[in-house]
Amino acid sequence: MKYKKLTIYLWAIFFLLPVLARAHGVKGKISSGGIVVTAEYDTGEPMSYATVKISAPAAKLTFQSGRTDRNGRFCFFPDMPGEWKVVVDDEMGHRLDVPVSVNEAMELKTNEQTGRSSGSSLSKYKKALMGICIIFGISGVLFLWRGKREKNPSA
């Protein structure tokens, strides 16, 4: 009786072990066809590790986000034709907007497209706060100058 139970347990382990060993695996592949965006400053220096946000045509949410590599490059694979929007921001005031036109074959409509640099990446609230700070700074200098003048009337 003892050996019968042991035999059943061994057969169960023997049949279940291969199933547990093959739970699931991982595989990958290399494919071409992505769109590479390269961002650089006017001096030719790459925008290394800058934040990238990609918006799909007529979408409210961001399609993909990430950072450029040390050479200022970022690659993505579009999944629908249309006008895509790529925004590269180095978070120090430099921002690049690149429109990417993708055709039905999921390829660029032209070989190379260039983006334009936005004047400022500050939000309207940051701009308002900066304006208020400038006004208070100028007022402070004027009051300081006026206070010194009243204290010393010969000046």
Biotite code that builds the C-alpha atoms (Angstrom):
import biotite.structure as struc

atoms = struc.array([
    struc.Atom([0.000, 0.000, 0.000], chain_id="A", res_id=1, res_name="MET", atom_name="CA", element="C"),
    struc.Atom([2.849, 2.307, 0.847], chain_id="A", res_id=2, res_name="LYS", atom_name="CA", element="C"),
    struc.Atom([4.560, 1.729, -2.484], chain_id="A", res_id=3, res_name="TYR", atom_name="CA", element="C"),
    struc.Atom([1.338, 2.220, -4.403], chain_id="A", res_id=4, res_name="LYS", atom_name="CA", element="C"),
    struc.Atom([0.918, 5.790, -3.046], chain_id="A", res_id=5, res_name="LYS", atom_name="CA", element="C"),
    struc.Atom([4.568, 6.539, -3.714], chain_id="A", res_id=6, res_name="LEU", atom_name="CA", element="C"),
    struc.Atom([4.215, 5.307, -7.291], chain_id="A", res_id=7, res_name="THR", atom_name="CA", element="C"),
    struc.Atom([1.133, 7.495, -7.862], chain_id="A", res_id=8, res_name="ILE", atom_name="CA", element="C"),
    struc.Atom([2.972, 10.569, -6.508], chain_id="A", res_id=9, res_name="TYR", atom_name="CA", element="C"),
    struc.Atom([5.994, 9.874, -8.709], chain_id="A", res_id=10, res_name="LEU", atom_name="CA", element="C"),
    struc.Atom([3.840, 9.464, -11.826], chain_id="A", res_id=11, res_name="TRP", atom_name="CA", element="C"),
    struc.Atom([1.975, 12.710, -10.996], chain_id="A", res_id=12, res_name="ALA", atom_name="CA", element="C"),
    struc.Atom([5.253, 14.598, -10.605], chain_id="A", res_id=13, res_name="ILE", atom_name="CA", element="C"),
    struc.Atom([6.578, 13.004, -13.794], chain_id="A", res_id=14, res_name="PHE", atom_name="CA", element="C"),
    struc.Atom([3.574, 14.207, -15.852], chain_id="A", res_id=15, res_name="PHE", atom_name="CA", element="C"),
    struc.Atom([3.163, 17.613, -14.215], chain_id="A", res_id=16, res_name="LEU", atom_name="CA", element="C"),
    struc.Atom([6.834, 18.630, -14.230], chain_id="A", res_id=17, res_name="LEU", atom_name="CA", element="C"),
    struc.Atom([7.073, 19.255, -18.001], chain_id="A", res_id=18, res_name="PRO", atom_name="CA", element="C"),
    struc.Atom([3.894, 21.396, -17.855], chain_id="A", res_id=19, res_name="VAL", atom_name="CA", element="C"),
    struc.Atom([5.319, 23.507, -15.020], chain_id="A", res_id=20, res_name="LEU", atom_name="CA", element="C"),
    struc.Atom([8.646, 23.842, -16.820], chain_id="A", res_id=21, res_name="ALA", atom_name="CA", element="C"),
    struc.Atom([6.913, 25.189, -19.946], chain_id="A", res_id=22, res_name="ARG", atom_name="CA", element="C"),
    struc.Atom([4.656, 27.756, -18.224], chain_id="A", res_id=23, res_name="ALA", atom_name="CA", element="C"),
    struc.Atom([5.419, 30.505, -20.733], chain_id="A", res_id=24, res_name="HIS", atom_name="CA", element="C"),
    struc.Atom([8.426, 31.948, -22.455], chain_id="A", res_id=25, res_name="GLY", atom_name="CA", element="C"),
    struc.Atom([9.573, 35.149, -24.059], chain_id="A", res_id=26, res_name="VAL", atom_name="CA", element="C"),
    struc.Atom([10.551, 35.816, -27.626], chain_id="A", res_id=27, res_name="LYS", atom_name="CA", element="C"),
    struc.Atom([11.362, 38.896, -29.639], chain_id="A", res_id=28, res_name="GLY", atom_name="CA", element="C"),
    struc.Atom([12.042, 40.040, -33.149], chain_id="A", res_id=29, res_name="LYS", atom_name="CA", element="C"),
    struc.Atom([13.761, 42.884, -34.905], chain_id="A", res_id=30, res_name="ILE", atom_name="CA", element="C"),
    struc.Atom([11.755, 44.767, -37.503], chain_id="A", res_id=31, res_name="SER", atom_name="CA", element="C"),
    struc.Atom([12.244, 47.862, -39.577], chain_id="A", res_id=32, res_name="SER", atom_name="CA", element="C"),
    struc.Atom([9.803, 50.559, -40.539], chain_id="A", res_id=33, res_name="GLY", atom_name="CA", element="C"),
    struc.Atom([9.787, 52.836, -37.500], chain_id="A", res_id=34, res_name="GLY", atom_name="CA", element="C"),
    struc.Atom([9.886, 56.605, -37.748], chain_id="A", res_id=35, res_name="ILE", atom_name="CA", element="C"),
    struc.Atom([12.957, 58.191, -36.202], chain_id="A", res_id=36, res_name="VAL", atom_name="CA", element="C"),
    struc.Atom([12.752, 61.748, -34.883], chain_id="A", res_id=37, res_name="VAL", atom_name="CA", element="C"),
    struc.Atom([16.070, 63.519, -34.314], chain_id="A", res_id=38, res_name="THR", atom_name="CA", element="C"),
    struc.Atom([16.139, 66.649, -32.139], chain_id="A", res_id=39, res_name="ALA", atom_name="CA", element="C"),
    struc.Atom([19.092, 68.991, -31.902], chain_id="A", res_id=40, res_name="GLU", atom_name="CA", element="C"),
    struc.Atom([19.871, 72.567, -30.936], chain_id="A", res_id=41, res_name="TYR", atom_name="CA", element="C"),
    struc.Atom([20.849, 75.307, -33.410], chain_id="A", res_id=42, res_name="ASP", atom_name="CA", element="C"),
    struc.Atom([24.503, 74.581, -32.640], chain_id="A", res_id=43, res_name="THR", atom_name="CA", element="C"),
    struc.Atom([24.126, 70.978, -33.847], chain_id="A", res_id=44, res_name="GLY", atom_name="CA", element="C"),
    struc.Atom([24.326, 69.546, -30.336], chain_id="A", res_id=45, res_name="GLU", atom_name="CA", element="C"),
    struc.Atom([21.757, 66.753, -29.826], chain_id="A", res_id=46, res_name="PRO", atom_name="CA", element="C"),
    struc.Atom([18.889, 67.227, -27.356], chain_id="A", res_id=47, res_name="MET", atom_name="CA", element="C"),
    struc.Atom([20.048, 64.307, -25.222], chain_id="A", res_id=48, res_name="SER", atom_name="CA", element="C"),
    struc.Atom([17.529, 62.643, -22.894], chain_id="A", res_id=49, res_name="TYR", atom_name="CA", element="C"),
    struc.Atom([14.799, 65.197, -23.656], chain_id="A", res_id=50, res_name="ALA", atom_name="CA", element="C"),
    struc.Atom([11.155, 64.332, -22.936], chain_id="A", res_id=51, res_name="THR", atom_name="CA", element="C"),
    struc.Atom([9.158, 63.165, -25.978], chain_id="A", res_id=52, res_name="VAL", atom_name="CA", element="C"),
    struc.Atom([5.362, 63.029, -26.297], chain_id="A", res_id=53, res_name="LYS", atom_name="CA", element="C"),
    struc.Atom([3.675, 61.645, -29.398], chain_id="A", res_id=54, res_name="ILE", atom_name="CA", element="C"),
    struc.Atom([0.023, 62.302, -30.189], chain_id="A", res_id=55, res_name="SER", atom_name="CA", element="C"),
    struc.Atom([-1.917, 60.255, -32.734], chain_id="A", res_id=56, res_name="ALA", atom_name="CA", element="C"),
    struc.Atom([-4.216, 61.935, -35.249], chain_id="A", res_id=57, res_name="PRO", atom_name="CA", element="C"),
    struc.Atom([-7.490, 63.052, -33.631], chain_id="A", res_id=58, res_name="ALA", atom_name="CA", element="C"),
    struc.Atom([-6.611, 61.464, -30.281], chain_id="A", res_id=59, res_name="ALA", atom_name="CA", element="C"),
    struc.Atom([-7.042, 63.063, -26.873], chain_id="A", res_id=60, res_name="LYS", atom_name="CA", element="C"),
    struc.Atom([-4.534, 60.872, -25.033], chain_id="A", res_id=61, res_name="LEU", atom_name="CA", element="C"),
    struc.Atom([-0.790, 60.646, -25.591], chain_id="A", res_id=62, res_name="THR", atom_name="CA", element="C"),
    struc.Atom([0.058, 57.731, -27.901], chain_id="A", res_id=63, res_name="PHE", atom_name="CA", element="C"),
    struc.Atom([3.595, 57.271, -26.598], chain_id="A", res_id=64, res_name="GLN", atom_name="CA", element="C"),
    struc.Atom([6.007, 59.102, -24.329], chain_id="A", res_id=65, res_name="SER", atom_name="CA", element="C"),
    struc.Atom([9.627, 58.657, -23.421], chain_id="A", res_id=66, res_name="GLY", atom_name="CA", element="C"),
    struc.Atom([13.035, 60.272, -23.742], chain_id="A", res_id=67, res_name="ARG", atom_name="CA", element="C"),
    struc.Atom([15.481, 60.743, -26.575], chain_id="A", res_id=68, res_name="THR", atom_name="CA", element="C"),
    struc.Atom([18.730, 58.820, -26.522], chain_id="A", res_id=69, res_name="ASP", atom_name="CA", element="C"),
    struc.Atom([22.094, 60.519, -26.049], chain_id="A", res_id=70, res_name="ARG", atom_name="CA", element="C"),
    struc.Atom([22.132, 61.376, -29.777], chain_id="A", res_id=71, res_name="ASN", atom_name="CA", element="C"),
    struc.Atom([18.750, 63.134, -29.584], chain_id="A", res_id=72, res_name="GLY", atom_name="CA", element="C"),
    struc.Atom([16.864, 60.353, -31.431], chain_id="A", res_id=73, res_name="ARG", atom_name="CA", element="C"),
    struc.Atom([13.513, 58.753, -30.684], chain_id="A", res_id=74, res_name="PHE", atom_name="CA", element="C"),
    struc.Atom([11.792, 56.032, -32.702], chain_id="A", res_id=75, res_name="CYS", atom_name="CA", element="C"),
    struc.Atom([8.105, 55.122, -32.831], chain_id="A", res_id=76, res_name="PHE", atom_name="CA", element="C"),
    struc.Atom([5.831, 52.925, -34.912], chain_id="A", res_id=77, res_name="PHE", atom_name="CA", element="C"),
    struc.Atom([2.567, 54.606, -35.997], chain_id="A", res_id=78, res_name="PRO", atom_name="CA", element="C"),
    struc.Atom([-0.536, 52.434, -36.161], chain_id="A", res_id=79, res_name="ASP", atom_name="CA", element="C"),
    struc.Atom([-2.774, 54.660, -38.298], chain_id="A", res_id=80, res_name="MET", atom_name="CA", element="C"),
    struc.Atom([-2.333, 57.106, -41.177], chain_id="A", res_id=81, res_name="PRO", atom_name="CA", element="C"),
    struc.Atom([-2.674, 60.840, -40.655], chain_id="A", res_id=82, res_name="GLY", atom_name="CA", element="C"),
    struc.Atom([-0.929, 63.819, -39.113], chain_id="A", res_id=83, res_name="GLU", atom_name="CA", element="C"),
    struc.Atom([0.971, 62.820, -35.959], chain_id="A", res_id=84, res_name="TRP", atom_name="CA", element="C"),
    struc.Atom([2.365, 65.377, -33.526], chain_id="A", res_id=85, res_name="LYS", atom_name="CA", element="C"),
    struc.Atom([5.764, 64.862, -31.873], chain_id="A", res_id=86, res_name="VAL", atom_name="CA", element="C"),
    struc.Atom([6.812, 67.254, -29.098], chain_id="A", res_id=87, res_name="VAL", atom_name="CA", element="C"),
    struc.Atom([10.393, 67.171, -27.791], chain_id="A", res_id=88, res_name="VAL", atom_name="CA", element="C"),
    struc.Atom([11.001, 69.229, -24.627], chain_id="A", res_id=89, res_name="ASP", atom_name="CA", element="C"),
    struc.Atom([14.325, 69.448, -22.774], chain_id="A", res_id=90, res_name="ASP", atom_name="CA", element="C"),
    struc.Atom([12.545, 70.989, -19.733], chain_id="A", res_id=91, res_name="GLU", atom_name="CA", element="C"),
    struc.Atom([14.922, 73.959, -19.770], chain_id="A", res_id=92, res_name="MET", atom_name="CA", element="C"),
    struc.Atom([12.878, 76.175, -22.093], chain_id="A", res_id=93, res_name="GLY", atom_name="CA", element="C"),
    struc.Atom([13.647, 74.508, -25.432], chain_id="A", res_id=94, res_name="HIS", atom_name="CA", element="C"),
    struc.Atom([10.762, 72.781, -27.175], chain_id="A", res_id=95, res_name="ARG", atom_name="CA", element="C"),
    struc.Atom([10.455, 71.292, -30.641], chain_id="A", res_id=96, res_name="LEU", atom_name="CA", element="C"),
    struc.Atom([7.140, 70.530, -32.387], chain_id="A", res_id=97, res_name="ASP", atom_name="CA", element="C"),
    struc.Atom([7.407, 68.136, -35.326], chain_id="A", res_id=98, res_name="VAL", atom_name="CA", element="C"),
    struc.Atom([4.364, 67.269, -37.450], chain_id="A", res_id=99, res_name="PRO", atom_name="CA", element="C"),
    struc.Atom([4.721, 63.784, -38.965], chain_id="A", res_id=100, res_name="VAL", atom_name="CA", element="C"),
    struc.Atom([2.536, 62.858, -41.933], chain_id="A", res_id=101, res_name="SER", atom_name="CA", element="C"),
    struc.Atom([2.000, 59.104, -42.263], chain_id="A", res_id=102, res_name="VAL", atom_name="CA", element="C"),
    struc.Atom([0.436, 57.527, -45.363], chain_id="A", res_id=103, res_name="ASN", atom_name="CA", element="C"),
    struc.Atom([-1.689, 54.370, -45.690], chain_id="A", res_id=104, res_name="GLU", atom_name="CA", element="C"),
    struc.Atom([1.428, 52.149, -45.862], chain_id="A", res_id=105, res_name="ALA", atom_name="CA", element="C"),
    struc.Atom([2.483, 53.498, -42.429], chain_id="A", res_id=106, res_name="MET", atom_name="CA", element="C"),
    struc.Atom([5.436, 55.342, -43.963], chain_id="A", res_id=107, res_name="GLU", atom_name="CA", element="C"),
    struc.Atom([6.437, 58.997, -43.980], chain_id="A", res_id=108, res_name="LEU", atom_name="CA", element="C"),
    struc.Atom([4.827, 60.902, -46.843], chain_id="A", res_id=109, res_name="LYS", atom_name="CA", element="C"),
    struc.Atom([8.164, 62.625, -47.499], chain_id="A", res_id=110, res_name="THR", atom_name="CA", element="C"),
    struc.Atom([11.675, 61.405, -46.813], chain_id="A", res_id=111, res_name="ASN", atom_name="CA", element="C"),
    struc.Atom([12.577, 64.060, -44.278], chain_id="A", res_id=112, res_name="GLU", atom_name="CA", element="C"),
    struc.Atom([10.509, 66.542, -42.319], chain_id="A", res_id=113, res_name="GLN", atom_name="CA", element="C"),
    struc.Atom([11.677, 69.327, -40.098], chain_id="A", res_id=114, res_name="THR", atom_name="CA", element="C"),
    struc.Atom([10.018, 70.692, -37.029], chain_id="A", res_id=115, res_name="GLY", atom_name="CA", element="C"),
    struc.Atom([9.814, 74.163, -35.633], chain_id="A", res_id=116, res_name="ARG", atom_name="CA", element="C"),
    struc.Atom([10.968, 75.436, -32.325], chain_id="A", res_id=117, res_name="SER", atom_name="CA", element="C"),
    struc.Atom([8.314, 76.882, -30.090], chain_id="A", res_id=118, res_name="SER", atom_name="CA", element="C"),
    struc.Atom([9.028, 80.308, -28.683], chain_id="A", res_id=119, res_name="GLY", atom_name="CA", element="C"),
    struc.Atom([8.383, 79.301, -25.105], chain_id="A", res_id=120, res_name="SER", atom_name="CA", element="C"),
    struc.Atom([7.300, 76.183, -23.310], chain_id="A", res_id=121, res_name="SER", atom_name="CA", element="C"),
    struc.Atom([5.934, 78.108, -20.315], chain_id="A", res_id=122, res_name="LEU", atom_name="CA", element="C"),
    struc.Atom([2.282, 77.674, -19.501], chain_id="A", res_id=123, res_name="SER", atom_name="CA", element="C"),
    struc.Atom([0.003, 80.693, -19.198], chain_id="A", res_id=124, res_name="LYS", atom_name="CA", element="C"),
    struc.Atom([0.048, 80.375, -15.398], chain_id="A", res_id=125, res_name="TYR", atom_name="CA", element="C"),
    struc.Atom([3.841, 80.438, -15.290], chain_id="A", res_id=126, res_name="LYS", atom_name="CA", element="C"),
    struc.Atom([3.847, 83.461, -17.600], chain_id="A", res_id=127, res_name="LYS", atom_name="CA", element="C"),
    struc.Atom([1.332, 85.269, -15.360], chain_id="A", res_id=128, res_name="ALA", atom_name="CA", element="C"),
    struc.Atom([3.362, 84.472, -12.248], chain_id="A", res_id=129, res_name="LEU", atom_name="CA", element="C"),
    struc.Atom([6.520, 85.685, -13.956], chain_id="A", res_id=130, res_name="MET", atom_name="CA", element="C"),
    struc.Atom([4.786, 88.955, -14.927], chain_id="A", res_id=131, res_name="GLY", atom_name="CA", element="C"),
    struc.Atom([3.610, 89.528, -11.353], chain_id="A", res_id=132, res_name="ILE", atom_name="CA", element="C"),
    struc.Atom([7.125, 88.847, -10.038], chain_id="A", res_id=133, res_name="CYS", atom_name="CA", element="C"),
    struc.Atom([8.585, 91.368, -12.496], chain_id="A", res_id=134, res_name="ILE", atom_name="CA", element="C"),
    struc.Atom([6.060, 94.012, -11.416], chain_id="A", res_id=135, res_name="ILE", atom_name="CA", element="C"),
    struc.Atom([6.826, 93.431, -7.723], chain_id="A", res_id=136, res_name="PHE", atom_name="CA", element="C"),
    struc.Atom([10.575, 93.476, -8.429], chain_id="A", res_id=137, res_name="GLY", atom_name="CA", element="C"),
    struc.Atom([10.413, 96.812, -10.269], chain_id="A", res_id=138, res_name="ILE", atom_name="CA", element="C"),
    struc.Atom([8.160, 98.241, -7.536], chain_id="A", res_id=139, res_name="SER", atom_name="CA", element="C"),
    struc.Atom([10.613, 97.111, -4.860], chain_id="A", res_id=140, res_name="GLY", atom_name="CA", element="C"),
    struc.Atom([13.534, 98.802, -6.632], chain_id="A", res_id=141, res_name="VAL", atom_name="CA", element="C"),
    struc.Atom([11.529, 102.034, -7.030], chain_id="A", res_id=142, res_name="LEU", atom_name="CA", element="C"),
    struc.Atom([10.459, 102.067, -3.352], chain_id="A", res_id=143, res_name="PHE", atom_name="CA", element="C"),
    struc.Atom([14.046, 101.391, -2.268], chain_id="A", res_id=144, res_name="LEU", atom_name="CA", element="C"),
    struc.Atom([15.315, 104.235, -4.436], chain_id="A", res_id=145, res_name="TRP", atom_name="CA", element="C"),
    struc.Atom([12.564, 106.561, -3.170], chain_id="A", res_id=146, res_name="ARG", atom_name="CA", element="C"),
    struc.Atom([13.260, 105.604, 0.465], chain_id="A", res_id=147, res_name="GLY", atom_name="CA", element="C"),
    struc.Atom([16.971, 106.358, 0.116], chain_id="A", res_id=148, res_name="LYS", atom_name="CA", element="C"),
    struc.Atom([16.163, 109.655, -1.602], chain_id="A", res_id=149, res_name="ARG", atom_name="CA", element="C"),
    struc.Atom([13.821, 110.773, 1.219], chain_id="A", res_id=150, res_name="GLU", atom_name="CA", element="C"),
    struc.Atom([16.392, 109.789, 3.816], chain_id="A", res_id=151, res_name="LYS", atom_name="CA", element="C"),
    struc.Atom([19.135, 111.705, 2.032], chain_id="A", res_id=152, res_name="ASN", atom_name="CA", element="C"),
    struc.Atom([17.468, 114.814, 0.415], chain_id="A", res_id=153, res_name="PRO", atom_name="CA", element="C"),
    struc.Atom([20.703, 116.135, -1.126], chain_id="A", res_id=154, res_name="SER", atom_name="CA", element="C"),
    struc.Atom([20.799, 113.316, -3.687], chain_id="A", res_id=155, res_name="ALA", atom_name="CA", element="C"),
])
